[in-house]
Each structure stands twice: as structure tokens, then as C-alpha cells.
Amino acid sequence: MIILPAIDIQNRQCVRLVKGDFGTAHTVADDPLETAAAFRRAGAEWIHMVDLDGARTGNRVNADIFFAVAAQSGLKVELGGGIRDMETLEDYLSGGISRCILGSAALKNPDFVRQAVSLYGDRIAVGIDAVGGRVAAEGWLEVSQVSYLELARRMEDIGVRTLIFTDISKDGTLSGPNLEQLEELDGAVSCSVIASGGIRELRDIERCGTAACTARSAANPCTAGRWTSPTLSRRRHIRRTGSGLSVFSKKRRWFRLSCRRRRPARR
């Protein structure tokens, strides 16, 4: 498991939303690049970034921030928010972003996702964000009648290998992940599953591992100073390496403050 801290960007600042409500946005750090650099110093190898402005409007007003983090922080960048066409996707991937997350497009334009996966393979992930088990899109402002399990199966069928699942009711609350839905998702598909939202402490990551999933959290525990590299290193299932902070489980799952695991496909 590899822990990936996360940064959400709105109006060029690092912010936190509660339950996806843009009206709750508040700044948790001023400088995204310095925040990313701090994560790197703490031992991170990846960072998960979300363009909230892009998710809401489809406009890439923060693109230079993501390119700067990819070029200067020493971290691999996983990016989502507003990536809804091939031009945007290609610009990000050719500009140094290591993996792009397709969200609304998975629900509204699966042919685009199919094309993206055929061209870029593992550099494409699909984000599934749900309210009451129903998939939300367009910056979580629209809720569909499609279940998160149904969309996950559709994405697996067209070749997606990595899913990022967020229970919106947990996101930004630091109240723990939705383990029940994560277990259902993990049982429904053979994709690697990244659990997102609600992660507050190391115990939450341990529970995700027990639930046979993988984990992502928002960056808030890190930016608030709750999690440090020495704190993580004290855990017996976490190994500190020269190149970063690696978290391993017996089932070879890997977490990102986001967490994800790999496994053989079901037959």
C-alpha cells in the first residue's frame, strides 16, 4: 500500500468541502506547491489532486498549478475534475500528469472512457461518487438514478482497471469511510478500488484493509498536522523506505490517503 495525500483546488487555493457542498469550502492551505512539497518531505510518492473549479464548470483555470506540482514537487500526480474530452486528457497526460480520473464522463460519455482506456491503459482511472448509492456528476451537483455498482460494472466491462469510490456523505467529515459500500463494490468488480472520503486516522486505513478495499483520504488530516511520517512509521504494517513511505498489507493492497489494492481478476 502506498499512501497518497490529496489536495482539492478551488480559486487556486487548497480547500476542503464537507459532503461535496461548495458552500462549505474553506481554505486549509494557501500554496498548493508548498503543500505538495511538504507531503514529499514527509515521504509521499504520489499526490491525488482535484480541480473543483473544473469539476463544476469544465474549465481548466487551475491547470498551471497541476503542471507545476508534477514538474517541481517530485511527486507523481493523480488528477481529476473537469476532464471530459480527449483534448483535455491528452494535454494533462502529455504535460506530466501521471494518471487522470474521469468522473462525469464515465456516466455521460462512456465511449470517451473506452477510447481513453484503449490509448492510455493504467493511466486512466474512473471516479465514482455516490449519494445514497446513486452516482453524482458535474461536481456532485447532479444525482443520477444509476447505482454505483452498476456504473462500476459498466466501467470494468470497457476495460477500466482502477476505480475511485467516494461516498459523498462521508467526504470532508473525517467520520470514517463507508466500509459497507466499499465491501459491496470490491465484491462486484475485479478492478483495483480506491476508497475515498471520511478517512481521519490510521485506524480507518486498517479498517479499509480488513474490508478488502484500498483507501484514499482527503489531505485534511495531513494539512492539519494530524498525520506525520514518524506517526505512520510507528505502525507495524508500515515500512519506511529511502524513496518514500510505503504501506503494505498481506494481501498486497496499496493505499493512497487514497488507498488502492491490486488483485488477480475473478474468473
PAKE-925384 format. One record per atom (N, C-alpha, C, O): x, y, z. Coordinates in steps of 0.1 Angstrom, whole numbers, m for minus. Layout:
<nodes>
     u     v     w
     X     Y     Z
...
</nodes>
This chain:
<nodes>
     u     v     w
     8   m12     0
     0     0     0
     9    12     0
    19    13     7
     5    22    m8
    12    35    m8
     2    46    m5
    m8    47   m11
     5    54     5
    m3    65    10
    m2    77     0
    10    81    m2
   m13    81    m5
   m12    93   m13
   m21   104    m6
   m33   103    m6
   m14   115    m2
   m22   126     3
   m30   133    m8
   m26   131   m20
   m40   141    m5
   m48   147   m15
   m50   162   m13
   m50   167    m2
   m51   169   m24
   m53   183   m24
   m64   187   m33
   m64   183   m45
   m75   193   m28
   m85   199   m36
   m83   214   m39
   m80   221   m30
   m84   218   m52
   m81   231   m55
   m94   239   m60
  m101   234   m68
   m96   250   m54
  m107   259   m58
  m101   274   m56
   m96   277   m46
  m104   281   m67
   m99   295   m67
   m84   296   m64
   m79   305   m57
   m77   285   m69
   m62   285   m68
   m57   282   m54
   m45   285   m51
   m66   278   m45
   m62   275   m31
   m65   261   m27
   m74   255   m33
   m59   256   m17
   m62   242   m12
   m74   244    m2
   m73   251     7
   m85   237    m6
   m97   238     2
  m102   225     7
   m98   214     2
  m112   225    15
  m119   214    20
  m134   216    19
  m139   227    23
  m141   207    13
  m156   207    13
  m161   197    22
  m155   187    25
  m173   199    27
  m180   190    36
  m191   184    28
  m201   191    24
  m191   171    26
  m202   164    19
  m204   169     5
  m215   169     0
  m194   175    m2
  m195   179   m15
  m202   192   m17
  m205   196   m28
  m205   199    m6
  m212   212    m7
  m202   223    m9
  m194   226    m1
  m203   230   m21
  m194   241   m24
  m196   252   m14
  m186   260   m13
  m207   254    m8
  m209   264     1
  m201   262    14
  m200   272    22
  m196   250    17
  m188   248    29
  m173   249    27
  m165   247    36
  m169   253    15
  m155   253    11
  m147   263    21
  m152   274    23
  m136   258    26
  m128   267    34
  m113   263    31
  m110   252    29
  m105   273    32
   m91   271    29
   m83   264    40
   m85   267    51
   m76   254    36
   m68   246    45
   m53   249    43
   m44   246    52
   m49   254    32
   m35   258    29
   m35   268    18
   m44   268     9
   m26   278    18
   m25   288     8
   m18   285    m5
   m22   288   m16
    m7   277    m4
     2   275   m15
     1   260   m19
     7   252   m12
    m5   256   m30
    m6   242   m34
     8   236   m36
    10   224   m32
    17   243   m42
    30   237   m45
    38   235   m32
    45   224   m30
    37   244   m23
    44   242   m10
    38   231    m2
    45   223     5
    24   230    m3
    17   219     4
    22   205    m2
    25   196     6
    23   204   m15
    28   192   m21
    42   189   m17
    45   178   m15
    50   199   m17
    64   197   m13
    65   192     1
    74   184     5
    56   197    10
    56   192    24
    52   177    25
    58   170    32
    43   173    16
    39   159    16
    51   151    11
    54   140    16
    59   156     1
    70   149    m4
    81   148     7
    87   137     9
    83   158    15
    93   158    25
    88   147    36
    97   142    43
    75   146    38
    70   136    47
    71   122    42
    68   112    50
    75   120    30
    77   106    25
    67   102    14
    68    91     9
    58   110    10
    48   106    m1
    55   105   m14
    65   112   m17
    50    96   m22
    54    94   m36
    44    99   m46
    48   103   m57
    32    98   m43
    20   102   m51
    13   113   m44
    13   115   m32
     5   121   m52
    m4   130   m47
   m17   130   m55
   m17   129   m67
   m28   130   m48
   m41   130   m55
   m46   144   m55
   m48   150   m44
   m49   150   m67
   m54   164   m68
   m67   164   m75
   m70   157   m85
   m76   173   m71
   m89   175   m77
   m91   190   m80
   m89   199   m72
   m95   192   m93
   m98   206   m97
  m113   208   m95
  m121   205  m103
  m116   215   m84
  m130   217   m81
  m137   227   m90
  m149   225   m94
  m129   237   m95
  m135   246  m105
  m137   239  m118
  m148   241  m124
  m128   230  m122
  m130   222  m134
  m142   213  m133
  m150   211  m142
  m144   206  m121
  m155   197  m119
  m168   205  m120
  m178   199  m125
  m168   217  m116
  m181   224  m116
  m184   231  m129
  m196   231  m133
  m174   236  m136
  m176   243  m148
  m170   237  m161
  m175   240  m172
  m161   227  m159
  m155   222  m171
  m143   230  m176
  m137   226  m186
  m140   241  m170
  m129   250  m174
  m116   247  m167
  m116   244  m155
  m105   247  m174
   m92   244  m168
   m85   256  m163
   m74   259  m167
   m90   263  m153
   m85   275  m148
   m73   273  m139
   m65   282  m136
   m71   260  m134
   m61   257  m124
   m50   248  m130
   m41   243  m123
   m50   246  m143
   m41   237  m150
   m26   240  m147
   m19   230  m145
   m22   252  m146
    m8   255  m144
    m4   250  m130
     8   247  m128
   m13   250  m120
    m9   245  m107
    m6   231  m108
     4   226  m102
   m14   223  m114
   m12   208  m115
     1   205  m123
     9   196  m119
     4   213  m133
    16   210  m141
    28   214  m132
    39   207  m133
    27   225  m124
    38   229  m116
    41   218  m105
    53   215  m102
    31   213   m99
    32   202   m89
    39   190   m95
    48   184   m89
    34   186  m107
    40   175  m114
    55   177  m117
    63   168  m116
    58   189  m121
    72   192  m125
    82   195  m114
    94   192  m115
    77   201  m103
    86   206   m93
    85   199   m79
    95   200   m72
    75   191   m76
    73   186   m63
    81   172   m61
    83   169   m50
    84   165   m72
    89   152   m71
    79   141   m68
    83   130   m66
    66   145   m69
    55   136   m67
    49   132   m80
    49   140   m90
    44   120   m81
    35   116   m92
    21   121   m89
    16   120   m78
    15   127   m99
     2   134   m97
    m9   126  m103
    m9   122  m115
   m19   123   m95
   m32   117  m100
   m42   129   m99
   m44   135   m89
   m49   132  m111
   m57   144  m112
   m71   141  m117
   m73   133  m126
   m81   147  m111
   m95   146  m115
  m101   160  m115
   m96   169  m108
  m113   161  m121
  m121   173  m121
  m121   180  m134
  m111   186  m138
  m132   179  m142
  m134   186  m154
  m127   180  m166
  m126   186  m177
  m123   167  m165
  m117   161  m177
  m127   153  m185
  m131   142  m181
  m133   160  m195
  m145   155  m202
  m143   153  m217
  m152   150  m224
  m131   156  m222
  m128   154  m236
  m114   150  m238
  m106   151  m229
  m111   144  m250
   m98   139  m253
   m87   150  m253
   m76   147  m249
   m91   162  m258
   m81   172  m258
   m76   176  m244
   m64   177  m242
   m85   177  m234
   m81   180  m221
   m73   168  m215
   m62   171  m209
   m77   156  m217
   m70   144  m212
   m56   144  m218
   m46   142  m210
   m54   146  m231
   m41   145  m237
   m32   156  m232
   m20   154  m231
   m38   168  m230
   m29   179  m225
   m24   176  m211
   m12   179  m209
   m32   170  m203
   m27   167  m189
   m17   156  m189
    m6   157  m183
   m20   145  m197
   m11   134  m197
     3   137  m203
    13   133  m199
     2   145  m214
    14   149  m221
    22   160  m213
    34   162  m215
    15   167  m204
    21   177  m196
    27   173  m183
    32   181  m175
    27   160  m180
    34   155  m168
    25   149  m158
    30   143  m148
    12   149  m160
     3   142  m150
     4   127  m152
     3   122  m163
     5   120  m141
     8   105  m142
    m5    97  m145
    m5    88  m152
   m16   102  m139
   m29    94  m140
   m40   104  m140
   m40   113  m131
   m50   103  m149
   m62   111  m149
   m74   104  m145
   m75    92  m148
   m83   111  m138
   m95   105  m133
  m107   110  m141
  m109   122  m142
  m115   101  m147
  m127   105  m154
  m139   103  m145
  m141    91  m141
  m147   113  m143
  m158   112  m134
  m171   113  m141
  m178   103  m145
  m176   125  m144
  m188   127  m151
  m189   121  m164
  m199   116  m169
  m177   120  m171
  m176   114  m184
  m180    99  m184
  m186    94  m193
  m177    92  m173
  m180    78  m171
  m195    76  m172
  m200    66  m177
  m203    85  m166
  m217    84  m166
  m223    89  m179
  m233    82  m184
  m218    99  m185
  m224   106  m196
  m218   103  m210
  m225   104  m220
  m206    98  m210
  m199    96  m222
  m190    84  m221
  m177    85  m222
  m195    72  m220
  m187    60  m218
  m178    57  m230
  m168    51  m229
  m182    62  m242
  m174    60  m254
  m160    67  m252
  m150    62  m257
  m161    79  m246
  m148    86  m244
  m139    78  m234
  m127    78  m236
  m145    73  m224
  m138    65  m214
  m131    53  m221
  m120    50  m219
  m139    46  m230
  m134    34  m237
  m122    38  m246
  m112    31  m246
  m123    50  m253
  m112    54  m261
  m100    58  m253
   m89    55  m256
  m102    64  m241
   m91    68  m232
   m84    56  m227
   m71    56  m227
   m91    46  m223
   m85    34  m218
   m77    27  m229
   m67    21  m226
   m83    26  m241
   m76    20  m252
   m62    26  m255
   m53    20  m259
   m62    39  m253
   m50    47  m256
   m40    47  m245
   m28    47  m247
   m45    48  m232
   m36    51  m221
   m36    41  m210
   m28    42  m201
   m45    31  m211
   m44    20  m201
   m45    24  m187
   m55    30  m183
   m35    20  m179
   m35    22  m165
   m33    37  m161
   m35    40  m149
   m31    46  m170
   m30    60  m167
   m44    66  m166
   m45    78  m163
   m54    58  m168
   m68    62  m166
   m75    56  m155
   m74    43  m153
   m81    63  m146
   m90    58  m135
  m103    64  m137
  m105    75  m143
  m113    58  m131
  m127    63  m131
  m131    66  m117
  m130    57  m108
  m136    78  m115
  m141    82  m102
  m156    80  m101
  m163    85  m109
  m161    72   m91
  m175    70   m89
  m178    77   m75
  m174    72   m65
  m186    87   m76
  m190    95   m64
  m205    93   m63
  m213    94   m72
  m210    89   m51
  m223    85   m49
  m230    91   m36
  m223    94   m26
  m243    93   m38
  m251    98   m26
  m262    88   m25
  m270    85   m34
  m263    81   m13
  m273    71   m11
  m272    60   m21
  m282    54   m25
  m260    57   m26
  m258    46   m35
  m260    50   m50
  m258    42   m59
  m264    63   m53
  m267    68   m66
  m255    76   m71
  m250    84   m63
  m251    75   m83
  m240    82   m88
  m243    97   m91
  m253   100   m96
  m234   106   m86
  m235   120   m88
  m224   124   m99
  m214   118  m100
  m227   135  m105
  m219   141  m116
  m218   156  m116
  m225   162  m108
  m211   161  m125
  m210   176  m126
  m206   183  m113
  m213   192  m109
  m195   179  m107
  m191   184   m95
  m200   181   m83
  m202   188   m74
  m207   169   m85
  m216   164   m75
  m229   172   m74
  m237   171   m64
  m232   180   m84
  m244   189   m84
  m256   182   m90
  m267   186   m88
  m253   171   m97
  m264   163  m103
  m263   149   m98
  m253   143   m98
  m275   143   m94
  m275   129   m89
  m284   121   m99
  m295   125  m101
  m278   111  m104
  m285   102  m114
  m293    91  m107
  m294    91   m94
  m299    83  m115
  m306    71  m110
  m298    58  m111
  m302    47  m109
  m285    60  m115
  m276    49  m117
  m269    45  m104
  m264    54   m97
  m269    32  m101
  m263    28   m88
  m248    28   m90
  m243    26  m101
  m240    30   m80
  m226    29   m81
  m221    16   m85
  m210    15   m92
  m228     5   m81
  m223    m8   m85
  m226   m11  m100
  m217   m17  m107
  m237    m5  m105
  m240    m7  m119
  m229     0  m128
  m224    m5  m137
  m226    13  m124
  m216    20  m131
  m202    13  m130
  m195    13  m140
  m199     8  m119
  m186     1  m117
  m185   m11  m127
  m175   m13  m133
  m196   m18  m128
  m196   m30  m137
  m195   m25  m152
  m188   m32  m159
  m201   m14  m155
  m200    m9  m169
  m186    m5  m172
  m180    m9  m182
  m179     1  m162
  m165     6  m164
  m156    m6  m165
  m147    m6  m174
  m158   m16  m157
  m150   m28  m158
  m151   m35  m172
  m142   m40  m178
  m164   m35  m177
  m166   m41  m190
  m159   m35  m201
  m156   m41  m211
  m157   m21  m200
  m150   m15  m211
  m135   m13  m209
  m128    m7  m217
  m130   m20  m198
  m115   m21  m197
  m109   m12  m186
   m97   m12  m184
  m117    m5  m178
  m111     3  m167
  m106    m6  m156
  m112   m16  m152
   m94    m3  m152
   m87   m12  m142
   m87    m6  m128
   m85   m13  m118
   m89     7  m127
   m89    14  m114
  m101    23  m112
  m105    31  m120
  m108    20  m100
  m120    28   m96
  m117    36   m84
  m110    30   m75
  m121    48   m83
  m120    56   m71
  m134    59   m66
  m142    66   m72
  m138    53   m54
  m151    55   m49
  m152    64   m37
  m144    64   m28
  m161    74   m38
  m164    83   m28
  m179    83   m23
  m187    85   m32
  m181    80   m11
  m194    82    m5
  m195    97    m1
  m188   101     9
  m202   105    m9
  m202   119    m7
  m207   123     7
  m202   133    13
  m215   115    13
  m220   118    27
  m209   117    37
  m210   122    48
  m198   111    34
  m186   110    42
  m175   120    39
  m167   123    48
  m175   125    27
  m164   133    22
  m162   146    30
  m172   153    32
  m150   148    35
  m148   160    43
  m152   160    57
  m151   170    64
  m158   149    61
  m164   149    75
  m154   143    85
  m156   145    97
  m144   136    80
  m134   129    89
  m141   120    99
  m137   118   110
  m152   113    94
  m160   104   102
  m158    90    99
  m165    81   104
  m148    87    91
  m146    73    87
  m152    70    73
  m162    76    70
  m146    60    66
  m152    56    53
  m164    48    54
  m167    42    65
  m171    46    43
  m183    38    42
  m179    24    39
  m178    20    27
  m175    16    49
  m170     2    47
  m180    m7    40
  m176   m16    33
  m192    m6    44
  m202   m15    38
  m203   m13    23
  m203   m23    16
  m204    m1    18
  m204     1     3
  m191    m3    m3
  m191    m8   m15
  m180     0     3
  m167    m4    m2
  m166   m19    m4
  m161   m24   m14
  m171   m27     6
  m171   m41     5
  m180   m46    m6
  m176   m55   m13
  m191   m40    m8
  m200   m44   m19
  m194   m41   m32
  m195   m49   m42
  m187   m30   m33
  m180   m26   m46
  m169   m36   m49
  m167   m41   m60
  m161   m39   m39
  m150   m48   m40
  m154   m62   m44
  m147   m68   m52
  m166   m66   m40
  m171   m79   m43
  m178   m79   m57
  m180   m90   m63
  m181   m67   m63
  m188   m67   m75
  m179   m66   m87
  m183   m71   m98
  m167   m61   m86
  m158   m60   m97
  m144   m65   m94
  m140   m67   m82
  m136   m67  m104
  m122   m72  m102
  m112   m60  m103
  m100   m62  m102
  m117   m48  m105
  m108   m36  m106
  m102   m33   m93
  m106   m38   m82
   m91   m26   m93
   m85   m21   m81
   m94   m10   m76
   m99    m1   m84
   m97   m10   m63
  m106     0   m58
   m99     9   m48
   m92     5   m39
  m101    22   m50
   m95    33   m42
  m107    39   m34
  m116    44   m39
  m106    38   m21
  m117    43   m12
  m114    57    m8
  m103    60    m3
  m124    66   m10
  m122    80    m8
  m132    86     1
  m144    82     0
  m128    95    10
  m137   102    18
  m139    97    32
  m141    85    34
  m137   107    41
  m140   103    55
  m129    98    64
  m130    97    76
  m117    95    57
  m106    89    65
  m100   100    74
   m96   110    70
   m99    96    87
   m95   105    97
   m81   101   103
   m73   109   106
   m80    88   105
   m69    83   113
   m64    70   107
   m70    64    99
   m53    65   113
   m47    52   108
   m56    41   110
   m56    31   101
   m64    41   120
   m74    30   122
   m84    29   110
   m88    18   107
   m87    40   104
   m96    40    92
   m89    32    81
   m96    25    73
   m76    34    79
   m69    27    68
   m69    12    71
   m70     4    63
   m66     9    84
   m66    m5    88
   m80   m12    85
   m80   m23    81
   m90    m4    88
  m104   m10    85
  m106   m12    70
  m112   m21    66
  m101    m2    62
  m102    m4    48
   m95   m17    43
  m100   m24    35
   m83   m19    49
   m76   m31    45
   m84   m44    49
   m84   m53    42
   m90   m44    61
   m98   m55    65
  m110   m57    56
  m114   m68    54
  m115   m46    51
  m127   m47    43
  m124   m50    28
  m133   m50    20
  m112   m54    26
  m107   m58    12
  m109   m47     2
  m112   m50   m10
  m106   m35     6
  m106   m24    m4
   m92   m17    m3
   m82   m23     2
   m92    m5    m8
   m80     3    m8
   m84    16    m3
   m96    18    m2
   m75    26     0
   m81    38     6
   m75    51     1
   m63    52    m1
   m83    60    m1
   m78    74    m3
   m85    83     8
   m96    80    11
   m78    93    13
   m85   102    22
   m83   116    16
   m74   118     7
   m90   125    20
   m87   139    17
   m74   142    24
   m70   135    34
   m68   153    20
   m55   157    26
   m56   163    40
   m46   166    46
   m69   166    44
   m71   174    56
   m63   168    69
   m58   177    76
   m63   155    71
   m55   151    83
   m41   155    82
   m35   158    92
   m35   155    70
   m21   159    68
   m19   174    70
   m10   178    77
   m28   181    63
   m26   196    64
   m29   201    77
   m24   212    81
   m37   194    85
   m40   198    98
   m29   194   108
   m30   197   120
   m19   186   103
    m8   182   112
   m11   170   120
    m4   166   129
   m22   163   117
   m26   151   125
   m17   139   121
   m14   131   130
   m13   138   109
    m5   127   104
     9   131   100
    10   141    92
    19   125   105
    33   128   101
    40   115    97
    35   104   100
    51   117    91
    58   105    87
    62    96    99
    60    84    98
    68   102   110
    71    93   121
    58    86   127
    59    75   131
    47    93   127
    35    87   132
    31    75   124
    28    64   130
    32    76   111
    29    64   102
    40    53   104
    36    41   104
    52    57   106
    63    47   106
    62    39   119
    67    28   119
    55    43   129
    54    35   141
    45    23   139
    46    13   147
    36    23   129
    27    12   127
    35     0   122
    43     1   113
    32   m12   127
    40   m23   124
    38   m28   110
    46   m35   104
    27   m24   103
    24   m28    89
    29   m18    79
    26   m19    67
    36    m8    84
    41     3    75
    56     3    75
    63     3    86
    62     3    64
    77     3    63
    82    16    57
    77    20    46
    91    22    63
    97    35    58
   109    31    49
   118    24    53
   109    36    36
   119    33    27
   127    46    23
   122    57    27
   138    44    17
   146    56    13
   138    65     3
   141    77     3
   130    59    m5
   123    67   m15
   109    72   m11
   102    79   m19
   105    68     1
    91    73     5
    86    64    16
    93    56    22
    73    66    18
    66    59    29
    57    49    22
    47    52    16
    61    36    24
    53    26    17
    45    18    28
    50    15    39
    32    15    25
    24     9    34
    20    m5    28
    14    m5    17
    22   m16    35
    20   m29    29
    10   m37    37
     9   m35    49
     2   m45    30
    m7   m54    37
    m3   m68    32
     3   m70    21
    m8   m78    39
    m5   m92    35
   m12   m95    21
    m7  m104    14
   m22   m88    18
   m29   m91     5
   m24   m82    m6
   m30   m81   m17
   m13   m75    m4
    m6   m67   m14
   m15   m56   m19
   m16   m53   m31
   m23   m50   m10
   m30   m38   m13
   m22   m26   m12
   m12   m26    m4
   m25   m15   m19
   m18    m2   m16
   m27     9   m15
   m36    10   m23
   m24    18    m5
   m33    28    m2
   m28    42    m6
   m16    43    m7
   m37    51    m8
   m32    64   m11
   m38    74    m1
   m50    72    m3
   m37    80     6
   m46    88    15
   m57    91     7
   m66    99     8
   m55    82    m2
   m61    73   m11
   m55    60    m8
   m43    59    m5
   m64    49    m9
   m58    36    m8
   m63    27   m19
   m74    28   m24
   m54    19   m24
   m58    10   m35
   m51    m3   m34
   m40    m4   m29
   m58   m14   m39
   m51   m27   m39
   m52   m33   m53
   m61   m30   m61
   m43   m42   m56
   m43   m49   m68
   m46   m64   m65
   m42   m69   m55
   m53   m70   m74
   m55   m85   m72
   m58   m91   m85
   m61   m84   m95
   m57  m104   m86
   m60  m111   m99
   m75  m110  m102
   m83  m109   m93
   m78  m109  m115
   m92  m108  m120
   m99  m121  m116
   m94  m132  m116
  m112  m119  m113
  m120  m131  m110
  m123  m139  m123
  m124  m133  m134
  m125  m151  m121
  m128  m160  m133
  m143  m163  m132
  m148  m170  m141
</nodes>
